Amino acid sequence: MSCDQLLSAIVKSSDAIALKHFSDTLVKVRIDYLSTEKVRIKLFVISNVSEDPAHEKLTENAVGWLELNRQTHRLTDITNDLDKPLVLKYDTTLLQGHDLNKLCGDEAAIAKPGAGYEQRDVMKEADIRFNGRLKRFFTMAEFEKVFGKPDSIQLLKDEAPCVTIFGTEAPDDKYLYKDGSRFETSKGRLAVDEFWFKNGNFITYKGIRIDANTTMNEIKKLFPTAVNGRMNIDKEGKLWVIQLREDTDGTSDGHIKLFFRNGKVSFLHWWFPC
């Protein structure tokens, strides 16, 4: 049994999320990243997207991502949230007759520890301009000049978020909502929390415009690693997400999530652990 064959057997005996939506005969398995500590496993399906029945046009679509700890043999599903993995059950007897570390050894091109994280693309806050004008933090006057009056306002204490941008937890801190986007405000300062590309709203990133008509292939030119590692988060395959680091040295615990619906940019969200 090869490394890939063993991992495939492990995955298909598990309760991975992808297997709830796709049969184990459709789901294929491949090593995405390998280190001395873990194996990251890509789950994908092959689809025929050709409009001509006489000629196949096959494409590979990622439907899940798992990580297997090589020492503890703990298998986790990171499809929905890389930072909150779901511990999976699987047939552990598969490892009793096969040496995982031997099968998935040096010949499998072990990467340096941490290399998988270092390869994640970065989207720096300083390079983003909302509607081509505002940075992430701005004043109420600037908000109204660019976006107009908010559609609605809600006190943070009523929403009870697990983490806030300003971290003040003041009783009058608020969320402002506009065109689906959410902005946090505290003491006259505002910050983007979630930004939707609706009603003509857009961002520029390093001068490049990103709006509701921007395709995933166009984003791939900016963030190839993130798009190649995109995660499918709905059963129909219409909603996808990529994760982008906030900085180059990995000091931030948070990241930026960019969502796509039907192959085009939908919304952007700053995520930070509670």
PyRosetta script that sets phi, psi and omega in degrees:
from pyrosetta import init, pose_from_sequence

init()
pose = pose_from_sequence("MSCDQLLSAIVKSSDAIALKHFSDTLVKVRIDYLSTEKVRIKLFVISNVSEDPAHEKLTENAVGWLELNRQTHRLTDITNDLDKPLVLKYDTTLLQGHDLNKLCGDEAAIAKPGAGYEQRDVMKEADIRFNGRLKRFFTMAEFEKVFGKPDSIQLLKDEAPCVTIFGTEAPDDKYLYKDGSRFETSKGRLAVDEFWFKNGNFITYKGIRIDANTTMNEIKKLFPTAVNGRMNIDKEGKLWVIQLREDTDGTSDGHIKLFFRNGKVSFLHWWFPC")
pose.set_psi(1, 132.4)
pose.set_omega(1, 178.3)
pose.set_phi(2, -84.4)
pose.set_psi(2, 171.8)
pose.set_omega(2, 176.4)
pose.set_phi(3, -58.7)
pose.set_psi(3, -47.9)
pose.set_omega(3, -178.8)
pose.set_phi(4, -62.6)
pose.set_psi(4, -38.8)
pose.set_omega(4, -179.9)
pose.set_phi(5, -66.9)
pose.set_psi(5, -40.0)
pose.set_omega(5, 178.6)
pose.set_phi(6, -65.7)
pose.set_psi(6, -45.5)
pose.set_omega(6, -179.9)
pose.set_phi(7, -63.8)
pose.set_psi(7, -38.7)
pose.set_omega(7, 178.3)
pose.set_phi(8, -62.0)
pose.set_psi(8, -42.8)
pose.set_omega(8, 179.1)
pose.set_phi(9, -64.6)
pose.set_psi(9, -41.0)
pose.set_omega(9, 178.5)
pose.set_phi(10, -61.8)
pose.set_psi(10, -48.7)
pose.set_omega(10, -177.5)
pose.set_phi(11, -61.1)
pose.set_psi(11, -45.7)
pose.set_omega(11, -174.2)
pose.set_phi(12, -75.0)
pose.set_psi(12, -10.8)
pose.set_omega(12, 173.1)
pose.set_phi(13, -93.6)
pose.set_psi(13, -1.3)
pose.set_omega(13, -174.0)
pose.set_phi(14, -94.4)
pose.set_psi(14, 176.0)
pose.set_omega(14, 174.9)
pose.set_phi(15, -104.0)
pose.set_psi(15, 41.5)
pose.set_omega(15, 178.4)
pose.set_phi(16, -58.8)
pose.set_psi(16, 147.1)
pose.set_omega(16, -177.5)
pose.set_phi(17, -57.1)
pose.set_psi(17, -43.2)
pose.set_omega(17, -176.4)
pose.set_phi(18, -59.4)
pose.set_psi(18, -33.2)
pose.set_omega(18, -178.2)
pose.set_phi(19, -72.6)
pose.set_psi(19, -12.5)
pose.set_omega(19, 175.6)
pose.set_phi(20, -80.8)
pose.set_psi(20, -21.1)
pose.set_omega(20, -177.3)
pose.set_phi(21, -107.6)
pose.set_psi(21, -23.4)
pose.set_omega(21, -179.2)
pose.set_phi(22, -131.5)
pose.set_psi(22, 145.5)
pose.set_omega(22, 179.9)
pose.set_phi(23, -70.2)
pose.set_psi(23, 154.3)
pose.set_omega(23, -178.0)
pose.set_phi(24, -68.3)
pose.set_psi(24, -14.0)
pose.set_omega(24, 175.6)
pose.set_phi(25, -78.7)
pose.set_psi(25, -25.8)
pose.set_omega(25, 179.4)
pose.set_phi(26, -85.9)
pose.set_psi(26, -34.7)
pose.set_omega(26, -175.9)
pose.set_phi(27, -75.1)
pose.set_psi(27, 127.8)
pose.set_omega(27, 177.1)
pose.set_phi(28, -110.0)
pose.set_psi(28, 158.0)
pose.set_omega(28, -171.7)
pose.set_phi(29, -126.9)
pose.set_psi(29, 137.6)
pose.set_omega(29, 176.3)
pose.set_phi(30, -149.7)
pose.set_psi(30, 143.7)
pose.set_omega(30, 175.0)
pose.set_phi(31, -68.1)
pose.set_psi(31, 128.2)
pose.set_omega(31, 177.7)
pose.set_phi(32, -100.1)
pose.set_psi(32, -34.8)
pose.set_omega(32, -177.6)
pose.set_phi(33, -156.6)
pose.set_psi(33, 139.8)
pose.set_omega(33, -175.9)
pose.set_phi(34, -135.9)
pose.set_psi(34, 130.0)
pose.set_omega(34, 174.3)
pose.set_phi(35, -134.4)
pose.set_psi(35, -179.3)
pose.set_omega(35, 178.2)
pose.set_phi(36, -70.1)
pose.set_psi(36, -18.0)
pose.set_omega(36, -177.7)
pose.set_phi(37, -99.0)
pose.set_psi(37, -34.4)
pose.set_omega(37, -171.1)
pose.set_phi(38, -149.7)
pose.set_psi(38, 163.2)
pose.set_omega(38, 172.1)
pose.set_phi(39, -120.7)
pose.set_psi(39, 123.0)
pose.set_omega(39, 173.9)
pose.set_phi(40, -97.9)
pose.set_psi(40, 130.2)
pose.set_omega(40, -170.7)
pose.set_phi(41, -117.0)
pose.set_psi(41, 128.5)
pose.set_omega(41, 176.7)
pose.set_phi(42, -95.1)
pose.set_psi(42, 130.2)
pose.set_omega(42, 173.7)
pose.set_phi(43, -105.9)
pose.set_psi(43, 131.7)
pose.set_omega(43, -176.4)
pose.set_phi(44, -148.3)
pose.set_psi(44, 162.5)
pose.set_omega(44, 174.6)
pose.set_phi(45, -125.4)
pose.set_psi(45, 154.0)
pose.set_omega(45, 177.5)
pose.set_phi(46, -103.8)
pose.set_psi(46, 125.5)
pose.set_omega(46, -178.3)
pose.set_phi(47, -120.7)
pose.set_psi(47, 147.4)
pose.set_omega(47, 174.6)
pose.set_phi(48, -95.3)
pose.set_psi(48, 111.1)
pose.set_omega(48, -176.5)
pose.set_phi(49, -103.6)
pose.set_psi(49, 10.3)
pose.set_omega(49, -178.8)
pose.set_phi(50, -72.0)
pose.set_psi(50, 141.1)
pose.set_omega(50, 175.3)
pose.set_phi(51, -90.3)
pose.set_psi(51, -4.1)
pose.set_omega(51, 179.5)
pose.set_phi(52, -107.0)
pose.set_psi(52, 111.6)
pose.set_omega(52, -177.6)
pose.set_phi(53, -58.9)
pose.set_psi(53, -22.4)
pose.set_omega(53, -176.7)
pose.set_phi(54, -82.0)
pose.set_psi(54, -14.6)
pose.set_omega(54, -176.8)
pose.set_phi(55, -135.4)
pose.set_psi(55, 120.8)
pose.set_omega(55, 178.8)
pose.set_phi(56, -77.9)
pose.set_psi(56, 144.0)
pose.set_omega(56, 171.6)
pose.set_phi(57, -131.9)
pose.set_psi(57, 96.3)
pose.set_omega(57, -172.7)
pose.set_phi(58, -88.2)
pose.set_psi(58, 139.4)
pose.set_omega(58, 177.5)
pose.set_phi(59, -134.7)
pose.set_psi(59, 147.5)
pose.set_omega(59, -179.1)
pose.set_phi(60, -98.6)
pose.set_psi(60, 126.8)
pose.set_omega(60, 180.0)
pose.set_phi(61, -122.3)
pose.set_psi(61, 122.8)
pose.set_omega(61, 177.6)
pose.set_phi(62, -69.7)
pose.set_psi(62, 134.5)
pose.set_omega(62, 179.2)
pose.set_phi(63, -124.3)
pose.set_psi(63, -1.8)
pose.set_omega(63, 179.2)
pose.set_phi(64, -177.7)
pose.set_psi(64, 160.3)
pose.set_omega(64, 179.2)
pose.set_phi(65, -139.6)
pose.set_psi(65, 128.7)
pose.set_omega(65, 179.1)
pose.set_phi(66, -124.2)
pose.set_psi(66, 159.6)
pose.set_omega(66, 172.4)
pose.set_phi(67, -131.2)
pose.set_psi(67, 134.0)
pose.set_omega(67, 178.5)
pose.set_phi(68, -117.9)
pose.set_psi(68, 119.7)
pose.set_omega(68, 177.3)
pose.set_phi(69, -74.2)
pose.set_psi(69, 125.2)
pose.set_omega(69, -173.2)
pose.set_phi(70, -75.6)
pose.set_psi(70, -19.0)
pose.set_omega(70, 179.0)
pose.set_phi(71, -93.5)
pose.set_psi(71, -48.1)
pose.set_omega(71, -176.0)
pose.set_phi(72, -90.7)
pose.set_psi(72, -15.5)
pose.set_omega(72, -177.3)
pose.set_phi(73, 66.1)
pose.set_psi(73, 22.0)
pose.set_omega(73, 176.7)
pose.set_phi(74, -76.7)
pose.set_psi(74, 126.7)
pose.set_omega(74, -179.5)
pose.set_phi(75, -107.6)
pose.set_psi(75, 126.7)
pose.set_omega(75, -178.7)
pose.set_phi(76, -128.2)
pose.set_psi(76, 151.3)
pose.set_omega(76, 177.5)
pose.set_phi(77, -103.6)
pose.set_psi(77, 118.7)
pose.set_omega(77, -178.2)
pose.set_phi(78, -110.4)
pose.set_psi(78, 17.6)
pose.set_omega(78, -175.3)
pose.set_phi(79, -59.1)
pose.set_psi(79, -49.4)
pose.set_omega(79, -174.6)
pose.set_phi(80, -84.8)
pose.set_psi(80, -30.3)
pose.set_omega(80, -179.2)
pose.set_phi(81, -155.9)
pose.set_psi(81, 112.7)
pose.set_omega(81, -179.2)
pose.set_phi(82, -59.9)
pose.set_psi(82, -30.9)
pose.set_omega(82, -174.4)
pose.set_phi(83, -93.0)
pose.set_psi(83, -7.3)
pose.set_omega(83, 177.2)
pose.set_phi(84, -131.9)
pose.set_psi(84, 71.1)
pose.set_omega(84, -175.8)
pose.set_phi(85, -66.3)
pose.set_psi(85, 148.9)
pose.set_omega(85, 177.8)
pose.set_phi(86, -99.6)
pose.set_psi(86, 121.3)
pose.set_omega(86, -179.7)
pose.set_phi(87, -72.5)
pose.set_psi(87, 129.0)
pose.set_omega(87, -176.2)
pose.set_phi(88, -105.2)
pose.set_psi(88, 154.6)
pose.set_omega(88, 170.6)
pose.set_phi(89, -97.7)
pose.set_psi(89, 145.0)
pose.set_omega(89, 176.8)
pose.set_phi(90, -157.5)
pose.set_psi(90, 173.3)
pose.set_omega(90, -178.1)
pose.set_phi(91, -77.8)
pose.set_psi(91, 94.9)
pose.set_omega(91, -176.5)
pose.set_phi(92, -70.8)
pose.set_psi(92, -14.4)
pose.set_omega(92, 178.6)
pose.set_phi(93, -66.8)
pose.set_psi(93, -18.4)
pose.set_omega(93, 177.8)
pose.set_phi(94, -61.9)
pose.set_psi(94, -26.6)
pose.set_omega(94, -178.6)
pose.set_phi(95, -88.9)
pose.set_psi(95, -8.5)
pose.set_omega(95, -178.9)
pose.set_phi(96, -74.7)
pose.set_psi(96, -33.2)
pose.set_omega(96, -179.0)
pose.set_phi(97, -101.7)
pose.set_psi(97, 2.2)
pose.set_omega(97, -177.9)
pose.set_phi(98, -138.3)
pose.set_psi(98, 135.7)
pose.set_omega(98, -179.1)
pose.set_phi(99, -89.5)
pose.set_psi(99, 102.6)
pose.set_omega(99, -178.1)
pose.set_phi(100, -57.0)
pose.set_psi(100, -45.7)
pose.set_omega(100, -176.6)
pose.set_phi(101, -68.1)
pose.set_psi(101, -28.9)
pose.set_omega(101, 177.8)
pose.set_phi(102, -76.6)
pose.set_psi(102, -45.4)
pose.set_omega(102, -179.4)
pose.set_phi(103, -66.1)
pose.set_psi(103, -42.1)
pose.set_omega(103, -179.1)
pose.set_phi(104, -102.9)
pose.set_psi(104, 58.2)
pose.set_omega(104, -175.1)
pose.set_phi(105, -99.4)
pose.set_psi(105, -149.5)
pose.set_omega(105, -175.3)
pose.set_phi(106, -59.9)
pose.set_psi(106, -31.5)
pose.set_omega(106, -178.1)
pose.set_phi(107, -67.2)
pose.set_psi(107, -13.7)
pose.set_omega(107, 179.2)
pose.set_phi(108, -92.6)
pose.set_psi(108, 17.3)
pose.set_omega(108, 175.3)
pose.set_phi(109, 60.1)
pose.set_psi(109, 64.8)
pose.set_omega(109, -179.8)
pose.set_phi(110, -64.2)
pose.set_psi(110, 131.6)
pose.set_omega(110, 178.7)
pose.set_phi(111, -86.7)
pose.set_psi(111, 161.7)
pose.set_omega(111, 176.1)
pose.set_phi(112, -68.3)
pose.set_psi(112, 143.2)
pose.set_omega(112, 178.5)
pose.set_phi(113, -54.8)
pose.set_psi(113, 133.6)
pose.set_omega(113, 178.7)
pose.set_phi(114, 91.0)
pose.set_psi(114, -12.1)
pose.set_omega(114, -176.2)
pose.set_phi(115, -62.7)
pose.set_psi(115, -34.7)
pose.set_omega(115, -180.0)
pose.set_phi(116, -62.1)
pose.set_psi(116, -37.2)
pose.set_omega(116, 179.3)
pose.set_phi(117, -73.9)
pose.set_psi(117, -39.6)
pose.set_omega(117, -178.0)
pose.set_phi(118, -64.1)
pose.set_psi(118, -24.2)
pose.set_omega(118, -178.2)
pose.set_phi(119, -80.4)
pose.set_psi(119, -9.8)
pose.set_omega(119, 179.9)
pose.set_phi(120, -66.6)
pose.set_psi(120, 137.9)
pose.set_omega(120, -178.7)
pose.set_phi(121, -70.1)
pose.set_psi(121, 155.4)
pose.set_omega(121, -177.4)
pose.set_phi(122, -115.0)
pose.set_psi(122, 136.7)
pose.set_omega(122, 171.9)
pose.set_phi(123, -123.6)
pose.set_psi(123, 100.2)
pose.set_omega(123, -174.9)
pose.set_phi(124, -77.6)
pose.set_psi(124, 134.2)
pose.set_omega(124, 178.7)
pose.set_phi(125, -55.1)
pose.set_psi(125, -38.6)
pose.set_omega(125, -176.1)
pose.set_phi(126, -65.2)
pose.set_psi(126, -19.2)
pose.set_omega(126, -177.6)
pose.set_phi(127, -96.1)
pose.set_psi(127, 2.3)
pose.set_omega(127, -178.2)
pose.set_phi(128, -100.9)
pose.set_psi(128, 137.3)
pose.set_omega(128, 172.4)
pose.set_phi(129, -129.9)
pose.set_psi(129, 123.4)
pose.set_omega(129, -179.7)
pose.set_phi(130, -83.1)
pose.set_psi(130, 127.3)
pose.set_omega(130, -171.3)
pose.set_phi(131, 52.8)
pose.set_psi(131, 30.2)
pose.set_omega(131, 175.8)
pose.set_phi(132, 72.8)
pose.set_psi(132, 7.2)
pose.set_omega(132, -171.7)
pose.set_phi(133, -131.1)
pose.set_psi(133, -43.4)
pose.set_omega(133, -171.2)
pose.set_phi(134, -100.3)
pose.set_psi(134, 140.9)
pose.set_omega(134, 168.1)
pose.set_phi(135, -76.6)
pose.set_psi(135, -176.6)
pose.set_omega(135, -176.3)
pose.set_phi(136, -65.9)
pose.set_psi(136, -32.8)
pose.set_omega(136, -179.1)
pose.set_phi(137, -109.5)
pose.set_psi(137, 136.2)
pose.set_omega(137, -177.3)
pose.set_phi(138, -160.9)
pose.set_psi(138, -178.4)
pose.set_omega(138, -178.4)
pose.set_phi(139, -99.0)
pose.set_psi(139, 168.4)
pose.set_omega(139, 178.2)
pose.set_phi(140, -63.6)
pose.set_psi(140, -38.1)
pose.set_omega(140, 179.1)
pose.set_phi(141, -62.8)
pose.set_psi(141, -40.0)
pose.set_omega(141, 178.2)
pose.set_phi(142, -67.9)
pose.set_psi(142, -38.6)
pose.set_omega(142, 177.6)
pose.set_phi(143, -58.3)
pose.set_psi(143, -50.1)
pose.set_omega(143, -176.0)
pose.set_phi(144, -67.4)
pose.set_psi(144, -31.1)
pose.set_omega(144, 179.5)
pose.set_phi(145, -69.3)
pose.set_psi(145, -36.2)
pose.set_omega(145, -176.6)
pose.set_phi(146, -93.0)
pose.set_psi(146, -42.4)
pose.set_omega(146, -174.4)
pose.set_phi(147, -106.0)
pose.set_psi(147, -18.3)
pose.set_omega(147, -174.7)
pose.set_phi(148, 88.7)
pose.set_psi(148, -163.4)
pose.set_omega(148, 179.5)
pose.set_phi(149, -73.7)
pose.set_psi(149, 144.4)
pose.set_omega(149, 177.9)
pose.set_phi(150, -66.3)
pose.set_psi(150, 150.4)
pose.set_omega(150, 177.2)
pose.set_phi(151, -73.5)
pose.set_psi(151, -34.4)
pose.set_omega(151, 178.8)
pose.set_phi(152, -159.0)
pose.set_psi(152, 163.5)
pose.set_omega(152, -179.1)
pose.set_phi(153, -134.8)
pose.set_psi(153, 138.5)
pose.set_omega(153, 179.6)
pose.set_phi(154, -138.2)
pose.set_psi(154, 136.0)
pose.set_omega(154, 176.3)
pose.set_phi(155, -68.2)
pose.set_psi(155, 139.7)
pose.set_omega(155, 179.2)
pose.set_phi(156, -59.7)
pose.set_psi(156, -37.3)
pose.set_omega(156, -177.2)
pose.set_phi(157, -64.6)
pose.set_psi(157, -23.2)
pose.set_omega(157, 177.1)
pose.set_phi(158, -82.0)
pose.set_psi(158, -29.6)
pose.set_omega(158, 178.5)
pose.set_phi(159, -82.4)
pose.set_psi(159, -27.2)
pose.set_omega(159, 178.2)
pose.set_phi(160, 51.8)
pose.set_psi(160, 56.4)
pose.set_omega(160, 177.6)
pose.set_phi(161, -69.2)
pose.set_psi(161, 151.9)
pose.set_omega(161, -178.9)
pose.set_phi(162, -77.2)
pose.set_psi(162, -20.3)
pose.set_omega(162, 178.3)
pose.set_phi(163, -147.4)
pose.set_psi(163, 145.5)
pose.set_omega(163, 179.4)
pose.set_phi(164, -121.8)
pose.set_psi(164, 160.7)
pose.set_omega(164, -177.8)
pose.set_phi(165, -73.6)
pose.set_psi(165, -47.5)
pose.set_omega(165, -176.5)
pose.set_phi(166, -85.0)
pose.set_psi(166, -22.8)
pose.set_omega(166, 175.3)
pose.set_phi(167, 69.2)
pose.set_psi(167, 21.1)
pose.set_omega(167, -177.3)
pose.set_phi(168, -89.4)
pose.set_psi(168, -31.6)
pose.set_omega(168, -176.0)
pose.set_phi(169, 54.3)
pose.set_psi(169, 32.3)
pose.set_omega(169, 177.2)
pose.set_phi(170, -70.6)
pose.set_psi(170, 147.9)
pose.set_omega(170, -175.4)
pose.set_phi(171, -64.0)
pose.set_psi(171, -23.8)
pose.set_omega(171, -178.8)
pose.set_phi(172, -101.4)
pose.set_psi(172, 9.3)
pose.set_omega(172, 174.3)
pose.set_phi(173, -65.5)
pose.set_psi(173, 143.7)
pose.set_omega(173, -172.4)
pose.set_phi(174, -137.3)
pose.set_psi(174, 162.7)
pose.set_omega(174, 164.7)
pose.set_phi(175, -105.9)
pose.set_psi(175, 132.0)
pose.set_omega(175, 170.8)
pose.set_phi(176, -105.4)
pose.set_psi(176, 139.0)
pose.set_omega(176, 179.5)
pose.set_phi(177, -117.7)
pose.set_psi(177, 134.5)
pose.set_omega(177, 179.0)
pose.set_phi(178, -149.0)
pose.set_psi(178, 119.3)
pose.set_omega(178, 177.8)
pose.set_phi(179, 54.4)
pose.set_psi(179, 35.3)
pose.set_omega(179, 179.9)
pose.set_phi(180, 90.3)
pose.set_psi(180, -20.5)
pose.set_omega(180, -179.5)
pose.set_phi(181, -78.1)
pose.set_psi(181, 153.6)
pose.set_omega(181, 179.8)
pose.set_phi(182, -123.6)
pose.set_psi(182, 132.7)
pose.set_omega(182, -179.2)
pose.set_phi(183, -124.5)
pose.set_psi(183, 134.2)
pose.set_omega(183, 176.3)
pose.set_phi(184, -94.6)
pose.set_psi(184, 139.0)
pose.set_omega(184, -179.9)
pose.set_phi(185, -129.8)
pose.set_psi(185, 141.7)
pose.set_omega(185, 178.3)
pose.set_phi(186, -153.6)
pose.set_psi(186, 123.0)
pose.set_omega(186, 177.0)
pose.set_phi(187, 52.2)
pose.set_psi(187, 44.3)
pose.set_omega(187, 175.0)
pose.set_phi(188, 85.2)
pose.set_psi(188, -7.2)
pose.set_omega(188, 178.5)
pose.set_phi(189, -101.7)
pose.set_psi(189, 146.1)
pose.set_omega(189, 178.6)
pose.set_phi(190, -125.6)
pose.set_psi(190, 154.6)
pose.set_omega(190, 176.1)
pose.set_phi(191, -145.3)
pose.set_psi(191, 146.0)
pose.set_omega(191, 177.7)
pose.set_phi(192, -75.6)
pose.set_psi(192, 128.5)
pose.set_omega(192, 174.5)
pose.set_phi(193, -104.8)
pose.set_psi(193, -50.0)
pose.set_omega(193, 178.7)
pose.set_phi(194, -139.3)
pose.set_psi(194, 130.1)
pose.set_omega(194, -174.1)
pose.set_phi(195, -124.6)
pose.set_psi(195, 120.7)
pose.set_omega(195, 179.8)
pose.set_phi(196, -101.0)
pose.set_psi(196, 139.0)
pose.set_omega(196, -179.3)
pose.set_phi(197, -89.2)
pose.set_psi(197, 65.4)
pose.set_omega(197, -178.2)
pose.set_phi(198, -115.7)
pose.set_psi(198, 157.7)
pose.set_omega(198, 172.8)
pose.set_phi(199, 51.1)
pose.set_psi(199, 39.2)
pose.set_omega(199, 176.2)
pose.set_phi(200, 84.5)
pose.set_psi(200, -1.4)
pose.set_omega(200, 178.7)
pose.set_phi(201, -71.6)
pose.set_psi(201, 144.4)
pose.set_omega(201, -175.1)
pose.set_phi(202, -153.1)
pose.set_psi(202, 172.7)
pose.set_omega(202, 169.6)
pose.set_phi(203, -127.6)
pose.set_psi(203, 159.7)
pose.set_omega(203, 165.6)
pose.set_phi(204, -114.5)
pose.set_psi(204, 137.4)
pose.set_omega(204, 177.5)
pose.set_phi(205, -122.8)
pose.set_psi(205, 113.1)
pose.set_omega(205, -173.9)
pose.set_phi(206, 53.5)
pose.set_psi(206, 37.9)
pose.set_omega(206, 177.5)
pose.set_phi(207, 85.4)
pose.set_psi(207, -5.6)
pose.set_omega(207, -179.1)
pose.set_phi(208, -94.1)
pose.set_psi(208, 127.8)
pose.set_omega(208, -177.4)
pose.set_phi(209, -78.1)
pose.set_psi(209, 134.2)
pose.set_omega(209, 174.9)
pose.set_phi(210, -125.9)
pose.set_psi(210, 120.4)
pose.set_omega(210, -179.4)
pose.set_phi(211, -141.1)
pose.set_psi(211, -168.9)
pose.set_omega(211, -174.3)
pose.set_phi(212, -66.4)
pose.set_psi(212, -11.9)
pose.set_omega(212, 178.4)
pose.set_phi(213, -99.0)
pose.set_psi(213, -0.5)
pose.set_omega(213, -179.3)
pose.set_phi(214, -75.6)
pose.set_psi(214, 126.7)
pose.set_omega(214, -176.5)
pose.set_phi(215, -89.4)
pose.set_psi(215, 165.0)
pose.set_omega(215, 177.8)
pose.set_phi(216, -63.5)
pose.set_psi(216, -35.4)
pose.set_omega(216, 178.2)
pose.set_phi(217, -64.4)
pose.set_psi(217, -34.3)
pose.set_omega(217, 177.3)
pose.set_phi(218, -70.5)
pose.set_psi(218, -39.1)
pose.set_omega(218, 176.9)
pose.set_phi(219, -66.4)
pose.set_psi(219, -30.8)
pose.set_omega(219, -179.9)
pose.set_phi(220, -61.1)
pose.set_psi(220, -28.6)
pose.set_omega(220, 177.4)
pose.set_phi(221, -66.1)
pose.set_psi(221, -29.2)
pose.set_omega(221, 178.8)
pose.set_phi(222, -88.5)
pose.set_psi(222, -41.1)
pose.set_omega(222, -173.0)
pose.set_phi(223, -132.2)
pose.set_psi(223, 69.9)
pose.set_omega(223, -174.5)
pose.set_phi(224, -63.2)
pose.set_psi(224, -40.5)
pose.set_omega(224, -178.5)
pose.set_phi(225, -66.1)
pose.set_psi(225, -43.3)
pose.set_omega(225, -179.1)
pose.set_phi(226, -64.7)
pose.set_psi(226, -41.9)
pose.set_omega(226, -179.1)
pose.set_phi(227, -68.9)
pose.set_psi(227, -39.0)
pose.set_omega(227, 177.3)
pose.set_phi(228, -63.4)
pose.set_psi(228, -29.4)
pose.set_omega(228, 179.4)
pose.set_phi(229, -99.0)
pose.set_psi(229, 20.7)
pose.set_omega(229, -175.9)
pose.set_phi(230, -60.2)
pose.set_psi(230, 153.0)
pose.set_omega(230, -178.2)
pose.set_phi(231, -116.6)
pose.set_psi(231, 132.9)
pose.set_omega(231, 176.5)
pose.set_phi(232, -86.7)
pose.set_psi(232, 124.7)
pose.set_omega(232, -174.2)
pose.set_phi(233, -119.7)
pose.set_psi(233, 17.8)
pose.set_omega(233, 169.8)
pose.set_phi(234, -142.7)
pose.set_psi(234, 160.3)
pose.set_omega(234, -173.2)
pose.set_phi(235, -65.1)
pose.set_psi(235, -32.7)
pose.set_omega(235, -175.0)
pose.set_phi(236, -82.7)
pose.set_psi(236, -8.8)
pose.set_omega(236, 179.8)
pose.set_phi(237, 76.9)
pose.set_psi(237, 21.1)
pose.set_omega(237, -178.1)
pose.set_phi(238, -98.1)
pose.set_psi(238, -19.7)
pose.set_omega(238, -178.0)
pose.set_phi(239, -115.7)
pose.set_psi(239, 121.5)
pose.set_omega(239, -178.2)
pose.set_phi(240, -126.7)
pose.set_psi(240, 158.4)
pose.set_omega(240, 178.7)
pose.set_phi(241, -140.3)
pose.set_psi(241, 144.2)
pose.set_omega(241, 170.0)
pose.set_phi(242, -120.1)
pose.set_psi(242, 151.2)
pose.set_omega(242, -179.9)
pose.set_phi(243, -114.4)
pose.set_psi(243, 132.9)
pose.set_omega(243, -176.5)
pose.set_phi(244, -124.4)
pose.set_psi(244, 134.3)
pose.set_omega(244, 177.0)
pose.set_phi(245, -70.3)
pose.set_psi(245, 155.5)
pose.set_omega(245, 179.0)
pose.set_phi(246, -88.6)
pose.set_psi(246, -20.6)
pose.set_omega(246, -177.1)
pose.set_phi(247, -146.7)
pose.set_psi(247, 165.4)
pose.set_omega(247, -175.7)
pose.set_phi(248, -82.2)
pose.set_psi(248, -23.4)
pose.set_omega(248, -176.1)
pose.set_phi(249, -98.9)
pose.set_psi(249, 0.4)
pose.set_omega(249, 175.0)
pose.set_phi(250, 73.6)
pose.set_psi(250, 23.3)
pose.set_omega(250, -179.1)
pose.set_phi(251, -77.2)
pose.set_psi(251, -27.2)
pose.set_omega(251, -179.3)
pose.set_phi(252, -81.1)
pose.set_psi(252, 139.5)
pose.set_omega(252, 176.1)
pose.set_phi(253, -83.8)
pose.set_psi(253, -11.2)
pose.set_omega(253, -177.4)
pose.set_phi(254, -97.0)
pose.set_psi(254, 176.5)
pose.set_omega(254, 174.9)
pose.set_phi(255, -154.7)
pose.set_psi(255, 169.5)
pose.set_omega(255, 177.9)
pose.set_phi(256, -103.3)
pose.set_psi(256, 129.6)
pose.set_omega(256, 175.6)
pose.set_phi(257, -105.2)
pose.set_psi(257, 130.7)
pose.set_omega(257, 177.9)
pose.set_phi(258, -116.8)
pose.set_psi(258, 119.7)
pose.set_omega(258, -174.0)
pose.set_phi(259, -101.6)
pose.set_psi(259, 145.7)
pose.set_omega(259, 178.8)
pose.set_phi(260, -126.2)
pose.set_psi(260, 137.7)
pose.set_omega(260, 172.9)
pose.set_phi(261, -124.9)
pose.set_psi(261, 128.4)
pose.set_omega(261, -177.7)
pose.set_phi(262, 54.0)
pose.set_psi(262, 38.1)
pose.set_omega(262, 173.4)
pose.set_phi(263, 83.0)
pose.set_psi(263, 3.2)
pose.set_omega(263, -179.4)
pose.set_phi(264, -127.5)
pose.set_psi(264, 155.5)
pose.set_omega(264, -177.7)
pose.set_phi(265, -59.6)
pose.set_psi(265, 135.2)
pose.set_omega(265, -178.3)
pose.set_phi(266, -115.1)
pose.set_psi(266, -58.1)
pose.set_omega(266, 177.5)
pose.set_phi(267, -156.9)
pose.set_psi(267, 165.3)
pose.set_omega(267, -178.2)
pose.set_phi(268, -123.4)
pose.set_psi(268, 139.5)
pose.set_omega(268, -178.8)
pose.set_phi(269, -139.8)
pose.set_psi(269, 131.9)
pose.set_omega(269, 172.3)
pose.set_phi(270, -82.9)
pose.set_psi(270, 122.3)
pose.set_omega(270, 180.0)
pose.set_phi(271, -111.9)
pose.set_psi(271, 138.0)
pose.set_omega(271, 176.9)
pose.set_phi(272, -143.3)
pose.set_psi(272, 137.5)
pose.set_omega(272, -177.0)
pose.set_phi(273, -66.2)
pose.set_psi(273, 148.9)
pose.set_omega(273, 179.4)
pose.set_phi(274, -72.0)
pose.dump_pdb("model.pdb")
